[in-house]
Amino acid sequence: MRIGIDCRMAGTGEGIGRYCEELAVNLGALDSENTYYLLTNEISNFPARLDFVHAKSGRQFPISKTNFHIVKTRSKYYSFAEQTKLVGELRRLKLDLVHFTNFNLPILYPGKFVTTIHDVIHHSYPGKKMSHLFHRLAYRLVINTAVRRASKVIAVSEATKNDIVKVFGIYPNKVSVIHEGVDPNFTVRPVSKDGLDKVKAKYGIGKPYLLFVGVWRQYKNLPRLAAAFDILKEKYGRDYELVLAGKIDPFYPEIAREVFAVKHSKDIKALGYIPDADLRTLYVGAKIFVLPSLVEGFGLIGLEAQAAGVPVVASDIPVLREILGEGAIFFDPSSVEDIAGKINQALSSQRVLDELSQKGKANAQKFDWRETARETLQVYRECGI
């Protein structure tokens, strides 16, 4: 088959971008039979050749097979050109199948396709970027088209599959659950004490710390985490810093206001975007990784923390129970007291911390990008029959 893969988000350093990159790399290692066309943005960080070191992460992406081709497109994701120009660009390639790696696809594309739905968070938390009626209607139209017209829908978790079936009313057998994987760099590269000390000094971290990684959005539940941090200080006497790594979204200034309104805000470090090399070091140095989300599609960040050996304390929601397994302590994300109590429970015993670390590492080993690619390839074959 001639298969197109929408890699326009590759090179962004974000979750879907990583999904595109890992899928392309691992398909490159598995499949010599089909011919692949990787559609990338002309203005993205994804380079024109296939055997490269990624500029942002420093990771090697060794695709050098002759059955893989980069196709540059000027149809940026979430743009008007995506709905117009991209249709013609795809048709000129005469593809047997297209894999849209997110719901955003040209609704007038007439060919056969599969789509990956990472979550339906926008149905519950539409956010300020979709504050206008037009944006909300456009989102609903595009994602409905993606789900209903796809030959197959790929969901990244059973929880997300259940949400898709419930929201869109489609048959469960149309949705294949294919878990994401973990970057092996989170497990194989050692971090020295000197390396950790340098990274902590670079970001001004002076005490033992709790770590959160993620965007500053409503569903990430950061204000409650900050309030729980106050309780951890006041009620339990824990002298820690709370390190928040991730892009601060300017569309949600109220989140930053609430986070820094707590009594012990001087011990909260907001670091912004962190390069992958430093991020892994921050994982390894953390006493605990906290994931307080109200909803998630998969929870890759928590899985990466487990792979790095960090004890994880997380929200008791179906998707995190599914993905993190026995390698986490779970709390009620709506209860500030329970968040603080469960973090304190983990901190109260080195035996508990060691057990969480060991169980987390074992759990993370179950999630392999090569297996993600293998199962995705099977979906391609089924749709190509």
LUMZA-992091 format. One record per residue (C-alpha): residue in one letter; residue number from 1; x, y, z; chain. Coordinates in steps of 0.2 Angstrom, whole numbers. Each point is the difference from the previous one (the first is absolute). Layout:
BEGIN
REC:A:NUM:X:Y:Z:A
...
REM end
This chain:
BEGIN
REC:M:1:0:0:0:A
REC:R:2:4:18:-2:A
REC:I:3:-3:7:18:A
REC:G:4:0:18:5:A
REC:I:5:4:5:18:A
REC:D:6:-5:17:6:A
REC:C:7:16:6:9:A
REC:R:8:-3:18:0:A
REC:M:9:1:1:19:A
REC:A:10:17:-8:0:A
REC:G:11:14:11:6:A
REC:T:12:-12:10:12:A
REC:G:13:7:-9:16:A
REC:E:14:-18:-3:5:A
REC:G:15:-9:-17:3:A
REC:I:16:-8:-2:-17:A
REC:G:17:17:5:-8:A
REC:R:18:9:-13:9:A
REC:Y:19:-14:-13:-5:A
REC:C:20:3:4:-18:A
REC:E:21:19:-1:2:A
REC:E:22:0:-17:9:A
REC:L:23:-13:-7:-11:A
REC:A:24:11:4:-16:A
REC:V:25:16:-6:8:A
REC:N:26:-7:-16:6:A
REC:L:27:-9:-4:-16:A
REC:G:28:16:3:-9:A
REC:A:29:8:-14:10:A
REC:L:30:-15:-12:-3:A
REC:D:31:-6:2:-18:A
REC:S:32:8:-1:-17:A
REC:E:33:-15:-5:-9:A
REC:N:34:-11:16:-1:A
REC:T:35:6:17:-6:A
REC:Y:36:-2:14:12:A
REC:Y:37:-2:19:-3:A
REC:L:38:2:10:16:A
REC:L:39:-9:17:-2:A
REC:T:40:9:13:10:A
REC:N:41:-1:19:1:A
REC:E:42:13:10:-11:A
REC:I:43:2:12:16:A
REC:S:44:1:-14:13:A
REC:N:45:16:-7:8:A
REC:F:46:-2:-17:-8:A
REC:P:47:14:0:-13:A
REC:A:48:0:-4:-18:A
REC:R:49:10:-16:2:A
REC:L:50:-5:-16:10:A
REC:D:51:17:-5:9:A
REC:F:52:2:15:12:A
REC:V:53:2:6:18:A
REC:H:54:-15:10:6:A
REC:A:55:5:18:3:A
REC:K:56:-11:2:16:A
REC:S:57:2:-17:9:A
REC:G:58:17:-5:-7:A
REC:R:59:-7:-17:-4:A
REC:Q:60:5:-11:-15:A
REC:F:61:-13:-4:-12:A
REC:P:62:8:-13:-12:A
REC:I:63:-12:-3:-14:A
REC:S:64:10:-3:-16:A
REC:K:65:-11:-12:-10:A
REC:T:66:-4:3:-18:A
REC:N:67:-18:-3:3:A
REC:F:68:-2:16:11:A
REC:H:69:-1:17:-7:A
REC:I:70:-2:17:8:A
REC:V:71:-14:11:-8:A
REC:K:72:1:19:4:A
REC:T:73:-17:8:1:A
REC:R:74:-5:18:4:A
REC:S:75:-17:-5:7:A
REC:K:76:3:4:18:A
REC:Y:77:-10:-10:13:A
REC:Y:78:-16:9:6:A
REC:S:79:0:12:-14:A
REC:F:80:-11:4:-15:A
REC:A:81:13:-8:-12:A
REC:E:82:-2:-16:10:A
REC:Q:83:-18:-1:-7:A
REC:T:84:4:6:-17:A
REC:K:85:18:-2:-7:A
REC:L:86:3:-16:10:A
REC:V:87:-13:-9:-10:A
REC:G:88:8:3:-16:A
REC:E:89:17:-4:7:A
REC:L:90:-6:-17:6:A
REC:R:91:-9:-4:-16:A
REC:R:92:16:3:-10:A
REC:L:93:9:-13:9:A
REC:K:94:-13:-14:-5:A
REC:L:95:0:-7:17:A
REC:D:96:-9:-17:5:A
REC:L:97:-2:6:18:A
REC:V:98:4:15:11:A
REC:H:99:3:0:18:A
REC:F:100:-5:16:8:A
REC:T:101:9:0:17:A
REC:N:102:-12:12:8:A
REC:F:103:-19:4:-3:A
REC:N:104:4:15:-11:A
REC:L:105:-2:-5:-18:A
REC:P:106:-7:7:-16:A
REC:I:107:-18:-4:1:A
REC:L:108:-2:0:-19:A
REC:Y:109:14:-13:-3:A
REC:P:110:-8:-14:-9:A
REC:G:111:13:-14:2:A
REC:K:112:1:-14:13:A
REC:F:113:7:4:17:A
REC:V:114:3:-4:18:A
REC:T:115:1:12:14:A
REC:T:116:7:0:17:A
REC:I:117:-10:9:14:A
REC:H:118:11:4:15:A
REC:D:119:-14:6:11:A
REC:V:120:-17:9:0:A
REC:I:121:5:13:13:A
REC:H:122:-6:14:-10:A
REC:H:123:-18:-6:2:A
REC:S:124:2:2:19:A
REC:Y:125:12:15:0:A
REC:P:126:-1:9:-16:A
REC:G:127:12:13:6:A
REC:K:128:2:19:-5:A
REC:K:129:8:-4:-17:A
REC:M:130:-18:-6:-5:A
REC:S:131:-9:13:9:A
REC:H:132:-9:6:-16:A
REC:L:133:-15:-10:-6:A
REC:F:134:9:-2:-17:A
REC:H:135:15:-9:7:A
REC:R:136:-11:-11:10:A
REC:L:137:-11:-4:-15:A
REC:A:138:15:-3:-11:A
REC:Y:139:8:-12:13:A
REC:R:140:-16:-10:2:A
REC:L:141:-2:-1:-19:A
REC:V:142:18:-6:-3:A
REC:I:143:1:-13:14:A
REC:N:144:-17:-7:-4:A
REC:T:145:5:-2:-18:A
REC:A:146:17:-8:5:A
REC:V:147:-9:-13:11:A
REC:R:148:-15:-4:-11:A
REC:R:149:9:-1:-17:A
REC:A:150:16:-8:6:A
REC:S:151:2:-18:-5:A
REC:K:152:7:-3:17:A
REC:V:153:3:11:15:A
REC:I:154:15:-3:11:A
REC:A:155:-2:5:19:A
REC:V:156:15:1:11:A
REC:S:157:-8:-8:15:A
REC:E:158:-16:-10:4:A
REC:A:159:-6:15:10:A
REC:T:160:1:11:-15:A
REC:K:161:-8:-13:-11:A
REC:N:162:-15:0:13:A
REC:D:163:-1:19:-1:A
REC:I:164:0:-1:-20:A
REC:V:165:-14:-13:0:A
REC:K:166:-10:9:13:A
REC:V:167:2:18:-8:A
REC:F:168:-2:-5:-19:A
REC:G:169:-11:-15:2:A
REC:I:170:10:-11:-11:A
REC:Y:171:2:-19:1:A
REC:P:172:14:-5:12:A
REC:N:173:8:-12:-14:A
REC:K:174:4:15:-11:A
REC:V:175:12:6:14:A
REC:S:176:17:-9:2:A
REC:V:177:10:4:16:A
REC:I:178:18:2:-3:A
REC:H:179:10:6:15:A
REC:E:180:15:12:-2:A
REC:G:181:17:-4:5:A
REC:V:182:14:7:10:A
REC:D:183:16:8:-6:A
REC:P:184:14:-12:4:A
REC:N:185:11:15:5:A
REC:F:186:-10:1:16:A
REC:T:187:6:-17:6:A
REC:V:188:17:-3:-8:A
REC:R:189:11:16:3:A
REC:P:190:7:2:17:A
REC:V:191:-1:17:9:A
REC:S:192:15:4:11:A
REC:K:193:0:10:16:A
REC:D:194:10:14:-9:A
REC:G:195:-12:0:-14:A
REC:L:196:-15:1:12:A
REC:D:197:8:14:10:A
REC:K:198:4:10:-16:A
REC:V:199:-18:-1:-6:A
REC:K:200:-7:4:17:A
REC:A:201:11:15:1:A
REC:K:202:-5:5:-18:A
REC:Y:203:-18:1:5:A
REC:G:204:3:7:18:A
REC:I:205:-6:-15:9:A
REC:G:206:7:0:18:A
REC:K:207:-10:-13:9:A
REC:P:208:-7:-18:-2:A
REC:Y:209:-14:2:-12:A
REC:L:210:-17:-6:-6:A
REC:L:211:-1:0:-19:A
REC:F:212:-15:4:-12:A
REC:V:213:2:0:-19:A
REC:G:214:-13:6:-12:A
REC:V:215:-9:15:-7:A
REC:W:216:-9:13:10:A
REC:R:217:-18:-4:-4:A
REC:Q:218:-16:-2:10:A
REC:Y:219:-1:-18:0:A
REC:K:220:18:-2:6:A
REC:N:221:-6:5:17:A
REC:L:222:15:11:5:A
REC:P:223:-9:11:13:A
REC:R:224:-5:-15:10:A
REC:L:225:17:-7:0:A
REC:A:226:7:17:6:A
REC:A:227:-13:1:14:A
REC:A:228:5:-18:5:A
REC:F:229:18:5:0:A
REC:D:230:-5:13:13:A
REC:I:231:-8:-14:11:A
REC:L:232:16:-11:-3:A
REC:K:233:10:14:8:A
REC:E:234:-12:6:14:A
REC:K:235:-8:-16:5:A
REC:Y:236:14:-13:-3:A
REC:G:237:15:11:1:A
REC:R:238:8:-5:-16:A
REC:D:239:14:12:-5:A
REC:Y:240:-1:-3:-19:A
REC:E:241:-1:11:-16:A
REC:L:242:-13:-3:-13:A
REC:V:243:7:0:-17:A
REC:L:244:-12:3:-15:A
REC:A:245:8:-4:-17:A
REC:G:246:-9:4:-15:A
REC:K:247:-6:14:-11:A
REC:I:248:-10:14:9:A
REC:D:249:-15:3:-11:A
REC:P:250:-4:19:-2:A
REC:F:251:-18:-4:-4:A
REC:Y:252:-2:-5:19:A
REC:P:253:8:13:11:A
REC:E:254:-13:-4:14:A
REC:I:255:9:-16:2:A
REC:A:256:17:8:4:A
REC:R:257:-9:12:11:A
REC:E:258:-8:-14:11:A
REC:V:259:16:-10:0:A
REC:F:260:10:15:7:A
REC:A:261:-13:6:12:A
REC:V:262:4:-14:12:A
REC:K:263:9:3:16:A
REC:H:264:16:-9:-4:A
REC:S:265:1:6:-19:A
REC:K:266:18:5:3:A
REC:D:267:4:-19:0:A
REC:I:268:-9:-3:-17:A
REC:K:269:11:1:-15:A
REC:A:270:-8:3:-17:A
REC:L:271:13:-5:-13:A
REC:G:272:-9:1:-16:A
REC:Y:273:5:-11:-15:A
REC:I:274:14:-12:4:A
REC:P:275:11:-9:-13:A
REC:D:276:-1:-19:0:A
REC:A:277:18:-2:6:A
REC:D:278:-3:11:16:A
REC:L:279:-17:-7:2:A
REC:R:280:6:-18:3:A
REC:T:281:12:6:13:A
REC:L:282:-14:10:9:A
REC:Y:283:-10:-17:0:A
REC:V:284:14:-9:8:A
REC:G:285:4:13:13:A
REC:A:286:-18:2:6:A
REC:K:287:-6:-8:16:A
REC:I:288:-18:-3:-7:A
REC:F:289:-8:4:-17:A
REC:V:290:-18:6:2:A
REC:L:291:-13:-1:-13:A
REC:P:292:-16:9:6:A
REC:S:293:-10:0:-17:A
REC:L:294:-19:0:0:A
REC:V:295:0:-9:-17:A
REC:E:296:14:-7:-12:A
REC:G:297:0:-9:-16:A
REC:F:298:15:-12:4:A
REC:G:299:11:7:14:A
REC:L:300:17:-1:-9:A
REC:I:301:9:12:12:A
REC:G:302:-4:-11:15:A
REC:L:303:6:-15:-10:A
REC:E:304:16:9:-4:A
REC:A:305:2:4:19:A
REC:Q:306:-2:-19:4:A
REC:A:307:13:-5:-13:A
REC:A:308:12:12:8:A
REC:G:309:-3:-8:17:A
REC:V:310:-9:14:8:A
REC:P:311:-14:-4:13:A
REC:V:312:-16:5:-8:A
REC:V:313:-16:7:9:A
REC:A:314:-14:3:-11:A
REC:S:315:-19:4:-3:A
REC:D:316:-11:-14:3:A
REC:I:317:-8:0:-18:A
REC:P:318:-3:-15:-11:A
REC:V:319:13:4:-13:A
REC:L:320:14:2:13:A
REC:R:321:-5:-15:9:A
REC:E:322:1:-9:-17:A
REC:I:323:17:7:-5:A
REC:L:324:9:2:16:A
REC:G:325:-6:-17:8:A
REC:E:326:7:-5:17:A
REC:G:327:15:12:-2:A
REC:A:328:-9:15:8:A
REC:I:329:-10:6:15:A
REC:F:330:-16:8:-5:A
REC:F:331:-10:15:7:A
REC:D:332:-17:8:-2:A
REC:P:333:5:15:-12:A
REC:S:334:-15:10:7:A
REC:S:335:6:-1:18:A
REC:V:336:15:12:5:A
REC:E:337:1:-10:16:A
REC:D:338:1:-17:-8:A
REC:I:339:13:6:-13:A
REC:A:340:11:6:15:A
REC:G:341:-3:-15:10:A
REC:K:342:5:-12:-13:A
REC:I:343:16:9:-4:A
REC:N:344:4:0:18:A
REC:Q:345:-4:-19:1:A
REC:A:346:13:-3:-14:A
REC:L:347:13:11:9:A
REC:S:348:-3:-8:17:A
REC:S:349:10:-15:-4:A
REC:Q:350:15:-4:-11:A
REC:R:351:-6:-17:-2:A
REC:V:352:-16:6:-8:A
REC:L:353:10:12:-11:A
REC:D:354:12:-15:-5:A
REC:E:355:-15:-11:-4:A
REC:L:356:-9:13:-10:A
REC:S:357:16:3:-10:A
REC:Q:358:2:-19:-4:A
REC:K:359:-18:-3:-4:A
REC:G:360:0:15:-11:A
REC:K:361:16:-5:-10:A
REC:A:362:-8:-17:-2:A
REC:N:363:-16:7:-7:A
REC:A:364:8:12:-12:A
REC:Q:365:9:-14:-8:A
REC:K:366:-17:-6:-7:A
REC:F:367:-1:15:-11:A
REC:D:368:11:-1:-15:A
REC:W:369:-1:11:-16:A
REC:R:370:5:-15:-11:A
REC:E:371:-15:-9:6:A
REC:T:372:-10:16:-3:A
REC:A:373:6:0:-18:A
REC:R:374:-3:-19:-2:A
REC:E:375:-18:1:5:A
REC:T:376:-3:16:-11:A
REC:L:377:8:-9:-15:A
REC:Q:378:-13:-14:3:A
REC:V:379:-14:13:-1:A
REC:Y:380:7:7:-16:A
REC:R:381:0:-18:-7:A
REC:E:382:-18:-3:5:A
REC:C:383:-6:16:-7:A
REC:G:384:10:-3:-17:A
REC:I:385:-10:-17:-3:A
REM end
